[in-house]
Every structure is written in structure tokens, then in C-alpha cells.
Amino acid sequence: MDRLLPLIQNETLKIWKKKRFFVIIAVLIVLIPVFTYAQLKISQNNAKNFKDWRNQLVQQISDYTNTLSSDRIPEDWKRYRRITVQQLQYYLDHDVNPNSPDGVTFTRGFMENSVTLFYPLLVLAIASDLISGERSTGTIKMLLTRPVRRWKILLSKLIALTLYVSLIIVVSGLLCYLISGLFFGYGGWGIPVFTGFHINGSDVDSTYVHAIPQWKYLLMQSGLIWFSSMTVAVLALMVSVLVRSTSASIVTMMAAVIAGTILASMSSSWHSAKYVFAVNLQLTTYLEGSPPPIDGMTLVFSLVTLAVWTAAALIVSFAVFTKQDILN
């Protein structure tokens, strides 16, 4: 442990000095105001067209219901809209606005929409070259000449990576809340959010639905985002161990994440695709009650699938890193 702590500090400083975390913050500072402005225009447009949020929900339910009779809409879209109609009706019956215009609600929506692609890409900016980058610069040779076991070196990188993944999620949520709050206000912590919807085909089982305060929902959501982001981070670490080129490592993981995101929207009839890690990244859909990409998928299934991918990636990473010839 005495030797591990200095290694962790060293790896943390090395990631910090690369200044990629500052680039991530800059990206968030640029993009969040853009999304906030877009949401503000939507809210202003809804305020003009609807005197009350209930009227907006009624109109949305009516529009979705009318499109169900169209033959031009794919069956998967119809299934999603049937589920959405039932959920909106549930909110309407219980007099709860699911789209309350406040900073917390905007932050919750931003994080929900970012879990499958945006957060993985932010994580890849940190994780994709932890090993391959040091091979390119030659610093890995100096590190391996020290009287420290290789598994401790890789473990220190993993711990530092975990710290930065956690920091990315916390900072992104904080920036989103602070920036959006300038436009929508900083309230909304205690607004009730319904969770516990169970999807059975095209029907919604509301037996286990219960309301929780939005702050609690946001914490649960952040935990699930952290879990899926850590899976991407560990897989990126494995690729960085296996591939010597930094660019090849980054491109490989970006291709895997993007391809998985596309696959998740096209694989409803290919049941074996549910074992692909990228198809299971959107864990927050189970909280909000959205239908999973493939029938039969549940929160427990996705968590176990991601855990298996993570464990396999760790085994491969430590097995290869401790035995491969890196010095030559």
C-alpha cells in the first residue's frame, strides 16, 4: 500500500497534466448553453401554444394516439408511443408535470440523453491512451524499470481513471445545473418523479410505480451513469493495453461505442445483440420506464452484462500487461 499511493498520485497528476480534463470542461461549457437555449425556445413555444402544462400533455397524448393508426410508422415506433401515451396519462392522472421547467429537471434530461454516447466519448478522452500513450512517448519504459510490480502500476492507473470518471459525471451535472438554472431557476429538487414502470410488450404495468423526489432520482440516475461509464473506461483501458498505437486505441473504442449505439436502435429483432455491452449502456431507461432496446432486457440483466464485460476486460488487461514485452 505504501508504494501504491505514490503511484496513484503520479497517475492522477499525469492525467491532469495532459489537460484533457480541461478540454472536457470546455466542451461542456460550450455545449450546455446551446442545449439550454434550445430547451428555452421549446418552453417559450409551448407557453405560447398552451396555457397549462396539462393541455400540452393532452395534446401530446392525442397526437401520439392518432399516429398509431398510420401504416407508415414502423411497429417499433408504435410500441414506444403506446408506452409513452400510458406513462403521460399516468402523470396527467396524478397531476404531476413531467417536464417542469427548472434547472434540476433540465439536468436530469441532459444526463438521460447523454448516457449512451456523450458520456462514453468524454470518458474515452481520458481512458483511451493510458498505456498506449506512454508507449508512444517512452515513459512506460522508465516506469517499468522501478522496483514495483506491474499489476500495481496498472491498478494505480485504474484507480486514477475511476477518480476521473467520477469527476466527469459530477462536474457535468454541476455545470448543467448551474448554467441551466440561469434560465429556468434553481428549484425543482423536491418535485416528484414517478419510477417503477414495468414494460410488458406494449403495455405498462404501473403496479410498482411510486413517486420519489427529483434529487433522489438524480442520485440514482448518476449512479447508473457512473456504472455504464466505468464499463466503457475499463474496456478502453484494455484496448490501450492491447494496442500500441494511441490513435488506433481511440478509434477502436469510438467505433465500438458508436456502432453499439446504432445497433441498439436497430436490433429489436436480433435477440443475441442484448449481450453486446453498448446495447446495455443506457441504464437510465429502466428508471424512466422507457422500453429497452430488446424485449426481455431488465435492469438486473444489463447490470450483470456490463459487470461481466468489465470483469473480462480487467482479467485480460492485467494478464497481458503483466506478461507482455513492453520494453522492446
C-alpha positions in Angstrom: 0.0 0.0 0.0 2.9 2.4 0.8 4.1 2.0 -2.8 0.6 2.1 -4.3 -0.4 5.5 -3.0 2.6 7.4 -4.7 1.8 5.5 -7.9 -1.9 6.7 -7.8 -0.8 10.2 -7.1 1.6 10.0 -10.0 -1.0 8.7 -12.4 -3.5 11.3 -11.3 -1.0 14.1 -11.9 -0.1 12.7 -15.3 -3.7 12.7 -16.4 -4.1 16.2 -15.1 -1.1 17.5 -16.9 -2.4 16.2 -20.2 -5.1 18.9 -19.8 -7.7 16.6 -21.4 -10.0 17.1 -18.4 -9.9 20.8 -19.1 -10.9 20.1 -22.6 -13.8 18.1 -21.4 -14.9 21.0 -19.2 -14.5 23.4 -22.1 -16.7 21.2 -24.3 -19.4 21.1 -21.5 -19.2 24.9 -21.1 -19.8 25.3 -24.8 -22.5 22.7 -25.4 -24.6 23.0 -22.3 -25.7 26.6 -23.1 -26.6 25.5 -26.6 -28.8 22.8 -25.3 -30.2 25.1 -22.6 -31.1 27.7 -25.2 -32.8 25.1 -27.4 -34.9 23.9 -24.4 -35.7 27.5 -23.6 -37.1 28.1 -27.1 -39.2 24.9 -26.8 -40.5 26.1 -23.4 -41.4 29.5 -24.8 -43.1 28.0 -27.8 -45.1 25.7 -25.5 -46.1 28.6 -23.3 -47.5 30.4 -26.4 -49.4 27.4 -27.6 -50.6 26.0 -24.3 -52.0 27.9 -21.3 -51.3 25.0 -19.0 -48.9 22.0 -19.0 -51.9 19.7 -18.7 -53.2 20.9 -22.1 -49.8 20.2 -23.5 -49.9 16.6 -22.2 -53.4 16.1 -23.5 -52.3 17.4 -27.0 -49.2 15.1 -26.9 -51.3 12.1 -26.0 -53.8 12.9 -28.7 -51.0 13.3 -31.3 -49.3 10.0 -30.4 -52.7 8.2 -30.4 -53.6 9.5 -33.8 -50.3 8.3 -35.3 -50.8 4.8 -34.1 -53.3 4.2 -36.9 -50.8 5.2 -39.6 -49.3 2.3 -41.7 -46.2 4.4 -42.5 -44.9 4.3 -38.9 -42.7 1.2 -38.0 -44.1 -1.1 -35.4 -41.3 -0.4 -33.0 -42.1 3.3 -33.0 -45.8 2.4 -32.4 -44.8 0.3 -29.5 -42.7 3.1 -28.0 -45.6 5.6 -28.5 -48.1 3.3 -26.9 -45.9 3.1 -23.8 -45.3 6.8 -23.8 -49.1 7.5 -24.0 -49.7 5.3 -21.0 -47.0 7.0 -19.0 -48.1 10.5 -19.9 -51.6 9.6 -18.9 -50.3 8.4 -15.6 -48.6 11.7 -14.9 -51.8 13.6 -16.0 -54.0 11.5 -13.7 -51.7 12.2 -10.8 -51.4 15.9 -11.6 -47.6 15.9 -11.9 -45.8 17.8 -14.7 -43.0 15.5 -16.0 -41.3 18.4 -17.8 -41.2 21.0 -15.1 -39.1 24.0 -16.4 -36.3 24.1 -13.8 -32.6 23.5 -13.6 -32.9 20.1 -11.9 -35.3 18.7 -14.5 -33.1 20.0 -17.3 -30.1 18.4 -15.7 -31.9 15.1 -15.4 -33.0 15.2 -19.0 -29.5 16.1 -20.2 -27.9 13.2 -18.3 -30.5 10.8 -19.5 -29.8 11.7 -23.2 -26.1 11.6 -22.7 -25.5 8.2 -21.2 -25.1 6.1 -24.4 -22.8 8.3 -26.5 -21.8 11.7 -24.9 -20.5 10.4 -21.6 -18.7 7.4 -23.2 -16.9 9.8 -25.6 -15.9 12.1 -22.7 -14.5 9.0 -20.8 -12.6 7.9 -23.9 -10.8 11.2 -23.9 -9.2 10.2 -20.7 -9.0 6.4 -20.9 -8.0 5.5 -24.4 -4.3 6.2 -24.1 -3.3 5.4 -20.5 -1.0 2.7 -21.7 -0.6 3.2 -25.5 0.1 6.9 -25.0 3.0 6.1 -22.6 4.4 3.6 -25.1 4.5 6.3 -27.8 6.4 8.7 -25.5 8.6 6.0 -23.9 7.6 6.9 -20.4 6.3 3.4 -19.8 9.9 2.0 -20.0 11.0 4.3 -17.2 8.1 3.3 -15.1 8.7 -0.4 -15.5 12.3 -0.1 -14.5 11.3 0.8 -11.0 11.1 -1.9 -8.3 7.3 -2.1 -8.5 5.2 -5.0 -9.6 3.4 -4.4 -12.9 0.0 -5.2 -11.5 0.4 -2.4 -9.0 1.2 0.0 -11.9 -1.9 -1.0 -13.8 -4.0 -0.9 -10.7 -2.8 2.7 -9.9 -3.9 3.7 -13.5 -7.3 2.0 -13.0 -7.9 3.8 -9.7 -6.8 7.2 -11.2 -9.1 6.5 -14.1 -12.0 5.7 -11.7 -11.5 9.1 -10.0 -11.6 11.0 -13.2 -14.7 9.2 -14.5 -16.4 10.1 -11.2 -15.2 13.6 -11.6 -16.5 13.9 -15.1 -20.0 12.9 -14.0 -20.1 15.2 -11.0 -18.7 18.2 -12.9 -21.0 17.7 -15.9 -24.1 17.5 -13.6 -23.0 20.6 -11.6 -22.2 22.7 -14.7 -25.5 21.6 -16.3 -27.4 22.7 -13.2 -25.6 26.0 -12.7 -25.9 27.0 -16.4 -29.5 25.9 -17.0 -30.5 27.4 -13.7 -29.7 30.9 -15.0 -32.6 30.4 -17.5 -35.0 28.1 -15.7 -34.3 28.7 -12.0 -32.5 26.6 -9.4 -35.6 24.9 -8.0 -37.1 21.5 -8.6 -35.3 19.4 -6.1 -38.5 18.2 -4.4 -40.6 17.7 -7.5 -42.0 14.1 -7.6 -40.8 11.8 -10.3 -42.5 8.5 -11.0 -40.4 5.4 -11.3 -41.0 1.7 -11.2 -42.8 1.3 -14.6 -42.6 -2.3 -15.9 -42.9 -2.8 -19.6 -44.8 -5.8 -20.8 -44.8 -5.8 -24.6 -46.7 -2.7 -25.5 -48.3 -2.3 -22.1 -47.1 -0.5 -19.0 -47.6 -2.2 -15.6 -48.0 0.5 -13.0 -48.3 -1.8 -10.0 -44.9 -0.9 -8.6 -44.9 2.8 -9.7 -44.0 5.2 -6.9 -43.0 8.8 -6.6 -39.6 9.9 -5.4 -38.2 13.4 -5.0 -36.2 14.6 -8.0 -33.0 14.9 -6.1 -33.2 11.2 -5.2 -33.9 10.3 -8.8 -30.9 12.3 -9.9 -28.6 10.5 -7.5 -29.9 7.1 -8.7 -29.5 8.2 -12.3 -25.9 9.4 -11.7 -25.0 6.1 -10.1 -26.3 4.2 -13.2 -24.4 6.6 -15.5 -21.2 6.0 -13.5 -21.6 2.3 -13.8 -22.0 2.3 -17.6 -19.2 4.9 -17.9 -16.9 2.7 -15.9 -17.6 -0.2 -18.2 -16.5 1.9 -21.2 -13.4 3.2 -19.2 -12.3 -0.3 -18.3 -12.8 -1.6 -21.9 -10.8 1.4 -23.2 -8.0 0.6 -20.7 -7.9 -3.0 -22.1 -7.7 -1.8 -25.7 -4.9 0.6 -24.6 -3.0 -2.4 -23.2 -3.6 -4.5 -26.3 -2.9 -1.8 -29.0 0.4 0.0 -29.2 -0.9 3.0 -31.2 -2.8 5.7 -29.3 -4.8 6.7 -32.4 -5.8 3.1 -33.1 -6.9 2.7 -29.4 -9.1 5.8 -29.6 -10.6 4.9 -33.0 -11.3 1.3 -31.9 -13.3 2.3 -28.8 -15.1 5.1 -30.6 -16.1 2.8 -33.3 -17.3 0.2 -30.8 -19.4 2.8 -28.9 -20.9 4.4 -31.9 -21.6 1.1 -33.6 -23.3 -0.2 -30.4 -25.5 2.9 -30.2 -26.6 2.4 -33.8 -27.1 -1.3 -33.1 -29.3 -0.6 -30.1 -31.8 1.3 -32.3 -31.9 -1.4 -35.0 -31.6 -4.7 -33.1 -35.1 -5.2 -31.7 -35.5 -8.5 -33.6 -31.9 -9.7 -33.1 -32.1 -11.0 -29.5 -28.5 -12.0 -29.3 -27.5 -8.4 -29.6 -28.6 -7.8 -26.0 -25.2 -9.3 -24.9 -23.3 -6.5 -26.6 -22.0 -4.1 -24.0 -23.0 -0.9 -25.9 -26.6 -2.1 -26.1 -26.8 -2.1 -22.3 -25.2 1.2 -21.6 -28.5 3.2 -21.4 -29.3 2.0 -17.8 -31.3 5.1 -17.1 -34.1 4.0 -19.4 -35.1 1.5 -16.7 -35.6 4.3 -14.2 -37.8 6.4 -16.5 -39.8 3.4 -17.8 -38.7 3.6 -21.4 -38.8 0.3 -23.4 -35.4 -1.5 -23.6 -33.8 -1.9 -27.0 -34.7 -5.6 -27.0 -37.6 -7.4 -25.3 -36.7 -9.2 -22.2 -33.9 -6.9 -21.1 -34.1 -5.7 -17.5 -32.1 -3.5 -15.2 -30.6 -6.6 -13.5 -29.7 -8.2 -16.8 -28.0 -5.0 -18.1 -26.1 -4.6 -14.9 -24.9 -8.2 -14.9 -24.0 -8.0 -18.6 -21.9 -4.8 -18.1 -20.3 -6.3 -15.0 -19.2 -9.4 -17.0 -17.7 -7.3 -19.7 -15.9 -5.2 -17.1 -14.6 -8.3 -15.3 -13.4 -9.9 -18.6 -11.7 -6.6 -19.6 -9.9 -6.4 -16.3 -8.7 -10.0 -16.5 -7.4 -9.5 -20.0 -5.7 -6.2 -19.1 -3.9 -7.5 -16.0 -3.0 -10.8 -17.7 -1.5 -9.1 -20.8 0.1 -6.2 -19.1 2.0 -8.3 -16.5 3.4 -10.6 -19.1 3.9 -8.8 -22.4 7.2 -7.4 -23.5 6.7 -3.6 -23.4 10.4 -2.6 -23.1 11.2 -3.6 -26.7 
